[in-house]
Structures are given as structure tokens and as C-alpha cells.
Amino acid sequence: MITVIISVDPSTSFLYPIVENMKSNSIEFELIEVHPSEESYRSCIDSISKLPENNTIIFLGHGQDNQIYGGELLDDFPKQPLVKRNEMGIFKNQNLFLLACDSASLIKSSFRIAKTNKAIGFGPLPTEIEEVKNDKKLANEGITSATIELFKQEINETVILSLLEYFKDKSKDFIFLKDYLNLHLNKRINKAILEDNNKNLADLLFNMKNDMVIY
């Protein structure tokens, strides 16, 4: 069984092609949208708690090293923690894919609590220019809004290709998903350098690959 959880807010709308491509490629899954409301947050948690063991859960949204977030509606409903570090046990005995900023640190720090079968997470994934401005290292590299838009597109395409390859071969263990991601990220890093002459994009993709963990 596959469950996709997506936090609904303007800054995560670019991730919907991942959902649409899974549908168009006949991948069967349950979709949980976490809308910007307390009721939707509660409903999502309730749905997760009722999932059978050995499910594959794909989370698409925002995160920090101590939590993942639900939906947001600008000033009307600021994003709130959906699952905090000490609540990660809700994913016990599941395969977990967290496409969210700093989810690698969250997975590392909560591993004993979560007791997932396997979990994949990432480091910083700057998808807004404000995130670049707030990171001294990135800010000094001259990364522009145009580079961020390209990076968002590359995230989508890499994740889509990797998920489709993984789900279409049901004999593969969850750890192979990380292998597929590494493969496609390597291809896109090479393309960014050798064909597009875009070092900043290549650096963002390299960081995505280098910071990715599986536990």
C-alpha cells in the first residue's frame, strides 16, 4: 500500500506534478491532503495512525530538523507542526519518504522513537528565494530566483522518475529508492555542468544528493 501526504499551501503547489504523474502512470495510492485547518490536520494524523504496517508513506511539504508541517494559507492560517520529533512513532513499521527541508536530521534524531522500517530524508531544499537570502553560504553564491525555479523543476522530475522506477518493480526493497534518486541526481548534476553551464544549479543538486540519508 502507498500513501501520499501533501501539505497544501501556495509554496508547495509545485509538488503536485509528483502526484499527477503517479496517477497517470497507474500507480495506486491513497492521497491525503493536509489543508490549512485544524480539522484537516487532525484528520491526517488519524488516517496515518490507522494505516497498515509495511506501508510506503510519501510526505511532500515543509519541514525542520524537529518536525514536519501541515498546510498553510498565508496570514489566515500559518503552517503548524503536523508531526513533531517526539511524535514520529506514528510512522512505526512503515517505509517513509520525507521530501522536506532538514528531514534527514529529523529522521536521524527520531530514529529510536519512530522505529520505521526504513526512512529517507534530505537536508536543506531551498525552494524560495527568501531561504537563499537567509543562508549566508547560498546568498554569497549569487543564486537567483530563476535558479530556484529550475531547482524546483529538477526536484520534481528526479523524484517522479525515481518513484516510478521503484514502484514499477515490486521486487525491489525500499533502499533501492535512494539508489534511483542518486542515479538521476548524478545525471542532472552532470547535465547542469556540462550542457547548461549552470554551476549554481549543479551545486544545489549536489547538496540535495549529498545530504540525503536513509535509516
Helices and strands as residue ranges (DSSP letters): E 2-7, G 10-15, H 16-24, E 30-34, H 38-49, E 56-60, E 63-64, E 67-69, E 81-84, G 85-91, E 95-99, H 103-114, E 118-121, H 129-133, H 136-139, H 145-168, H 175-194, H 199-211, E 213-214
